Amino acid sequence: MAKIVLRRVTKSFGSKVAVDDMNLEVEDGEFVIVVGPSGCGKTTTLRMIAGFETPSMGTLHIGDTLMNHIPPKDRNLAMVFQNYALFPHMSVARTLSFGVRIRHASKKEIDSQVHEIAEMLGILGLLDSKPSQLSGGERQRVALGRALLRKPQAFLLDEPLSNLDAALRAQMRFELKRIHAQFPVTTVYVTHDQVEAMTMADRIVLMNHGELQQVAKPETLYAEPVNVFVAGFIGSPKINLVAAQIDRSGGGSSLRCLATTIPVPAEIGDRLRSSQGAVTVGIRPEDVLPCSPQDITPGRAVISGVVEVIEPLGAETHVVVRVGDEVVTCRTPPRSGLEVGSTINLSFDIAQATIFDGTSGLRLC
């Protein structure tokens, strides 16, 4: 196992900068997930760690070794690809044992290790099968088993679950977390799926346009996003982001948004002093509650709108409400009795909101 360190790493393809001045440390045994929209540079970052791409600038260390010009075969890394990259002519047993055999281990040692890993992954009955006879989930387990048996100093995984159906992805997320608990090898995992990132990672690396946006634990990324992009990318359903104007008349501070004026506590008003007036208010859907007039409590803002979309999801329902020129999503219990076109009152606590500067997009409070 080894620590992975990128210092001011930049990768350009001609005039296009794919990764821009990246600084990142992945601790020994840590499970880090790199996530972001298509084209953000996450796969290029993984390929540089693997040695398939060379940084245009900066340094890449694995353990104590500078890796910039070390070929992939000499890095002692194991990579699991999106398409599994299994040998079509090899049985599962031969595929699993590939990394052990090239180390010239004894047949007894090879058989013992293959049996142990196959039993752990639930593929013991498939050892004589070829890849063409396996399901997607079984192929993924074989690819993981082959990587585990190599005993690498780090695992690199490139969207390994993207070809699986939703139920199998959920199962494999559990399996991957269990495997990492048993084999705590340094792991860098690339995905576009924020659910995978939020449920599996020790820390999440969020990228956009080749730049690091935030590196943090999943709960920190969700609760304390550093800017509007992070807030909008993390969370399902998406955070409500509404334009607002600070009103400092009357001695205190208020926010004019959603067709109403919302007084803000003094401590929030103090943090807004650096803003020129225009801000973006972020409110998570779970913090927006349907209410009736008798339920309104002091300190909660109340808005009224028209229901535009209702999305039943079994355990909860997502309701999209138009309030003036904005739309707000809230979560409600199932069978709430709402209908499209009906009027609904919503309330939220402005102290639970996240407020961003209207120009820079950086978090103010």
C-alpha positions in Angstrom: 0.0 0.0 0.0 1.2 3.5 -0.7 0.2 7.2 -0.5 -0.5 9.0 -3.8 0.6 12.6 -4.1 -0.1 15.0 -7.0 1.7 18.4 -6.8 0.6 21.1 -9.2 -0.1 18.5 -11.9 -1.3 19.9 -15.3 -2.1 17.8 -18.3 -2.7 19.5 -21.7 -3.6 18.0 -25.1 -2.5 20.6 -27.5 -4.3 23.8 -26.5 -6.8 22.0 -24.4 -6.1 21.8 -20.7 -7.6 18.6 -19.3 -6.3 18.9 -15.8 -5.2 22.2 -14.4 -2.8 22.7 -11.5 -4.1 19.8 -9.4 -2.9 19.3 -5.8 -4.1 16.1 -4.2 -3.0 13.6 -1.5 -4.6 10.2 -1.2 -3.6 8.7 2.1 -2.3 5.1 2.5 -5.4 2.8 2.6 -7.9 5.6 1.8 -10.8 5.1 -0.6 -11.1 8.3 -2.6 -13.7 8.8 -5.4 -13.1 11.4 -8.1 -16.4 12.6 -9.5 -17.6 15.3 -11.8 -19.5 15.9 -15.1 -18.3 14.5 -18.4 -15.1 16.1 -19.6 -14.1 17.4 -16.2 -10.7 15.7 -16.2 -11.4 12.8 -13.8 -10.4 10.0 -16.2 -7.3 11.9 -17.3 -6.3 12.2 -13.7 -6.7 8.4 -13.2 -4.7 7.7 -16.4 -1.8 9.8 -15.2 -1.7 7.9 -11.9 -1.8 4.6 -13.9 1.0 5.8 -16.2 -1.0 5.8 -19.4 -0.6 9.6 -19.6 2.4 11.8 -18.5 1.8 15.1 -16.7 2.6 18.1 -18.8 3.7 19.9 -15.6 4.0 19.0 -11.9 5.0 15.8 -10.0 3.3 12.5 -9.2 4.5 10.4 -6.4 3.4 6.9 -5.3 4.9 6.2 -1.9 8.3 7.8 -2.0 8.9 7.3 -5.7 8.5 10.0 -8.4 6.4 8.4 -11.0 6.3 10.9 -13.8 8.2 8.8 -16.3 7.8 5.3 -14.7 6.0 3.0 -17.2 2.7 1.5 -16.1 4.1 -2.1 -15.8 6.6 -0.9 -13.1 4.1 1.0 -10.9 2.6 -2.1 -9.2 -1.0 -0.8 -9.6 -4.1 -2.8 -10.4 -6.8 -1.2 -12.6 -10.4 -2.3 -13.1 -11.9 -0.9 -16.3 -15.4 -0.1 -17.2 -15.5 -2.9 -19.7 -13.8 -5.4 -17.3 -11.0 -6.2 -19.8 -11.2 -10.0 -19.2 -9.4 -12.5 -21.5 -12.1 -14.2 -23.6 -10.2 -17.4 -24.0 -9.3 -17.8 -20.3 -11.5 -19.5 -17.6 -12.3 -17.6 -14.5 -9.7 -19.5 -12.5 -7.0 -18.7 -15.1 -8.0 -15.1 -15.2 -7.9 -14.8 -11.4 -4.6 -16.4 -11.1 -2.9 -14.4 -13.9 -1.2 -11.9 -11.6 0.0 -14.7 -9.3 1.3 -16.9 -12.1 3.5 -14.2 -13.5 5.1 -14.0 -10.1 6.0 -17.7 -10.5 4.1 -18.8 -7.4 3.7 -22.5 -6.8 0.6 -24.3 -8.0 -0.5 -25.0 -4.4 -0.2 -21.3 -3.6 -2.0 -20.3 -6.7 -4.9 -22.7 -6.1 -5.2 -21.6 -2.5 -5.3 -17.9 -3.3 -7.8 -18.3 -6.2 -10.1 -20.5 -4.0 -10.0 -17.9 -1.2 -10.7 -14.9 -3.4 -13.4 -16.7 -5.4 -15.2 -17.8 -2.2 -15.1 -14.2 -0.8 -16.5 -12.8 -4.0 -19.2 -15.5 -4.4 -17.9 -16.9 -7.7 -16.5 -20.2 -6.5 -18.9 -22.1 -8.7 -17.8 -20.2 -11.8 -14.1 -21.1 -11.9 -14.4 -23.2 -15.0 -16.5 -20.7 -16.9 -15.4 -18.3 -19.7 -16.3 -14.6 -19.7 -19.0 -15.1 -22.4 -20.9 -17.4 -20.0 -21.0 -14.8 -17.2 -23.4 -12.0 -16.3 -22.2 -8.4 -16.0 -22.1 -8.6 -12.2 -20.1 -11.9 -12.3 -17.6 -10.4 -14.8 -17.2 -7.4 -12.5 -16.4 -9.7 -9.6 -13.8 -11.6 -11.7 -12.1 -8.3 -12.6 -12.0 -7.3 -9.0 -10.7 -10.7 -7.9 -7.9 -10.5 -10.5 -6.9 -7.0 -9.2 -7.0 -8.2 -5.6 -4.8 -11.2 -6.2 -2.1 -9.0 -7.7 -1.5 -7.4 -4.3 -0.9 -4.0 -5.7 0.2 -0.9 -3.8 -3.0 0.9 -5.1 -6.3 0.1 -6.9 -7.5 2.3 -9.7 -11.1 1.9 -10.8 -12.6 3.6 -13.9 -16.4 3.7 -13.7 -16.5 0.0 -12.9 -20.3 -0.2 -12.2 -21.6 1.9 -15.1 -22.6 -1.2 -17.2 -24.7 -2.7 -14.5 -28.4 -2.3 -13.9 -29.6 -0.2 -10.9 -30.2 -3.1 -8.5 -26.8 -4.8 -9.3 -25.0 -1.4 -8.9 -26.4 -1.1 -5.4 -25.3 -4.6 -4.6 -21.8 -4.0 -6.0 -21.4 -0.8 -4.0 -22.0 -2.8 -0.9 -19.5 -5.5 -2.1 -16.8 -2.9 -2.9 -17.1 -1.3 0.6 -16.9 -4.8 2.2 -13.9 -5.7 0.1 -12.1 -2.5 0.9 -12.8 -3.1 4.6 -11.1 -6.5 4.3 -8.3 -5.3 2.0 -7.7 -1.6 2.9 -5.6 -0.8 -0.1 -5.2 2.8 -1.4 -8.0 3.2 -3.9 -8.8 5.9 -6.5 -12.2 5.4 -8.0 -13.6 7.5 -10.9 -17.3 7.9 -11.5 -19.9 10.3 -12.8 -22.4 8.9 -10.3 -22.7 11.0 -7.2 -24.6 8.2 -5.4 -21.6 6.0 -5.7 -19.4 8.8 -4.5 -21.6 9.7 -1.5 -22.1 6.1 -0.3 -18.7 4.6 -0.8 -15.9 7.3 -0.4 -13.8 8.2 2.5 -13.3 11.5 0.7 -14.7 12.8 -2.5 -12.7 14.8 -5.1 -15.1 16.9 -7.1 -13.8 18.3 -10.4 -15.1 20.7 -13.1 -13.4 21.9 -16.2 -10.1 20.3 -15.2 -10.0 22.0 -11.8 -10.5 20.8 -8.3 -13.6 22.3 -6.8 -13.6 20.7 -3.3 -12.0 17.7 -1.6 -13.9 16.6 1.5 -15.8 13.8 3.3 -19.2 13.1 1.7 -21.2 14.7 4.6 -19.0 17.8 4.5 -19.4 18.2 0.7 -23.1 18.0 1.1 -23.5 20.3 4.1 -20.7 22.8 3.4 -20.2 23.2 -0.3 -17.5 25.8 -1.1 -19.3 27.2 -4.2 -22.5 27.1 -6.2 -21.2 24.3 -8.5 -20.5 21.9 -5.7 -23.9 22.6 -4.1 -25.7 22.0 -7.4 -23.8 18.9 -8.3 -24.1 17.0 -5.0 -27.6 16.0 -3.8 -30.6 14.3 -5.3 -33.0 15.9 -5.8 -30.8 18.9 -6.6 -30.6 21.8 -4.1 -32.9 24.8 -4.8 -30.7 27.7 -6.0 -32.6 31.0 -6.2 -31.4 34.5 -6.9 -31.8 37.0 -4.1 -31.0 40.6 -3.2 -29.7 41.7 0.1 -31.9 44.5 1.7 -30.0 46.4 4.4 -32.7 49.1 4.9 -34.2 49.3 8.4 -31.0 48.5 10.3 -31.0 44.7 9.9 -30.5 42.5 6.8 -33.2 40.8 4.7 -33.2 38.8 1.6 -35.6 39.6 -1.2 -36.4 36.4 -3.1 -39.2 34.0 -4.0 -41.7 36.9 -4.1 -41.2 37.7 -0.4 -38.8 39.4 2.0 -37.0 37.2 4.5 -35.3 38.7 7.6 -32.0 37.0 8.4 -30.4 36.6 11.8 -27.7 39.1 12.8 -24.9 36.5 12.5 -25.9 35.7 8.9 -26.2 39.4 8.1 -22.6 40.0 9.3 -21.3 37.3 7.0 -23.2 38.9 4.0 -21.4 42.3 4.5 -18.7 41.4 1.9 -21.4 40.9 -0.8 -22.4 43.8 -3.1 -26.0 42.8 -2.8 -26.7 40.0 -5.3 -26.5 36.5 -3.8 -27.7 33.0 -4.5 -29.6 31.2 -1.8 -29.3 27.4 -1.7 -32.1 25.4 0.1 -32.1 21.6 0.2 -35.4 20.0 -0.7 -35.6 18.2 2.7 -35.5 21.6 4.4 -38.6 22.9 2.5 -41.8 21.8 4.2 -45.4 22.0 3.1 -47.4 23.9 5.7 -50.8 25.3 6.5 -51.4 28.7 8.1 -51.9 27.3 11.6 -48.5 25.5 11.3 -46.4 28.6 10.7 -43.8 29.1 13.4 -41.6 32.1 14.1 -38.3 32.2 12.3 -39.5 30.3 9.3 -40.0 32.0 5.9 -43.3 31.2 4.2 -43.9 31.2 0.4 -46.8 30.2 -1.7 -46.8 28.6 -5.2 -48.4 26.3 -7.7 -47.6 22.6 -8.0 -46.1 21.9 -11.4 -44.7 18.4 -11.1 -45.3 15.5 -8.7 -42.8 12.6 -8.7 -43.9 9.7 -6.5 -40.9 7.6 -5.4 -42.5 5.2 -2.9 -41.1 6.2 0.5 -41.3 9.9 -0.5 -42.6 12.2 -3.1 -40.7 15.1 -4.8 -42.9 18.1 -5.6 -41.9 20.9 -7.9 -43.6 24.2 -7.1 -43.5 27.4 -9.1 -43.0 30.5 -7.0 -43.0 33.6 -9.1 -40.2 33.2 -11.7 -38.5 30.5 -9.7 -39.2 26.8 -9.1 -38.7 25.1 -5.7 -38.5 21.3 -5.1 -39.6 19.9 -1.8 -39.9 16.4 -0.3 -43.2 15.3 1.0 -44.5 12.0 2.5 -46.2 9.6 0.1 -49.9 10.0 -0.7 -49.8 13.7 0.3 -53.0 14.4 -1.7 -51.4 17.1 -3.8 -52.5 17.7 -7.4 -50.8 19.4 -10.3 -52.1 23.0 -10.5 -53.0 23.2 -6.8 -51.7 26.0 -4.6 -49.4 25.0 -1.8 -47.7 26.9 1.1 -44.1 26.0 1.9 -41.9 27.1 4.8 -38.2 26.9 5.4 -35.6 28.2 8.0 -33.2 30.7 6.3 -30.6 29.7 8.9 -30.5 26.2 7.3 -29.9 27.7 3.9 -26.4 28.1 2.2 -25.8 31.6 0.7 -23.3 32.2 -2.1 -21.9 35.4 -3.6 -23.9 36.3 -6.7 -20.8 37.1 -8.7 -18.0 34.7 -7.7 -20.4 31.8 -6.6 -18.3 31.3 -3.5 -20.0 30.3 -0.2 -20.6 33.2 2.2 -22.4 31.3 4.9 
